[in-house]
Amino acid sequence: MDLANKVKTDEIKAIIYTNRFKIVGKLHLLLRDSYRGRLSDHLNSGQVHNFIPVTDAVVYDASNNNMLYETKCIIINKRSIEGLIEEN
């Protein structure tokens, strides 16, 4: 079963920075929890669990920007996020 097609979400393109990686991909927020205002406020609101799924992710080495790999889904610990940019 493909849950991504069953659960209605807002899709947000984002760049996520950790101390070792830059991750470019899509965040999926439940529509009922849809944020108003800054994405960082939503992530800190307590409505988001400790781990955040990112789909269509491309992972880069943060020290030299070399691409390490691409994956359909990666799960990121919210506490490891040092920076987050929402792409338009």
N, C-alpha and C positions, 0 to 999 in steps of 0.2 A: 504494500500500500504506500502510495506517495503522499505523505502528510503535508508536504509543502503546498500541494494543490487543494488540500482539504481545509486547512486553517487559514482564515483571512488575516492578512498582515499588511502593514505599511512597509514598503521596501525603501531603505535609505542607503544610498551609496556613500561609503565612508573610507577614510584612511585612518588606521589605528596604529599608534606607536607604543611599543613596549621598550624595555631597556635593550633588547637584542634584535627586535624585528619591526619592520614596517609591513602592515597587512592592508591590502587594498581589496575591498569586497563589498558585499551587501549585508546590512543588518536588517532583521525582520522584527518589527514591533507589532504585538497584537493590536488590532483595531480598537478593542475596548480600553486598552491602555495607551492609546495614541497620545503622544506628547504634544504639549503646547509650549512653544518657545524653544529653548536650547535643548539639543540632544543630550548634552551633559547633565542637564537638570533631570531629564527623564531617567537616565542611567543611574543617577544618585537618589532617585525618589523612593527606592525600596520596592517598586513594582517589578523591577528586573532582578532575576536571580543572580547568583554569583558567577555563573558561566553564561557567556553570550555566544550564540551561533552566528558565524559569518559564512555566507555562501559565495560561490564563485570567487574564491579568495586566491590572491597572488601574494606570496610571502617573500619579502626581501630582507637581506641582512641590513640592519640599521647602520652599521659602521661604514659600509661601502656601497650600499644600494644595489648589490648584486642580487638578481632573482634567485631564490633557492628552490621554490616549487610552486605549483598551482594545484588547487584541490577544490572539489565541489563544496566541501564544508569543513570548517575548522571551528573548534570550540575554544573560546578565550576566557581565561579567568579575569573577571572584571577588575580585581585588585591589581593585576599586572599592567593595566592600561595607564600609560603616562601622558598620552595625548590623543586627541580624536578630532578629525576634521570631517565635516559633512560636505560631500561633493555635490555640486548642483548639476 
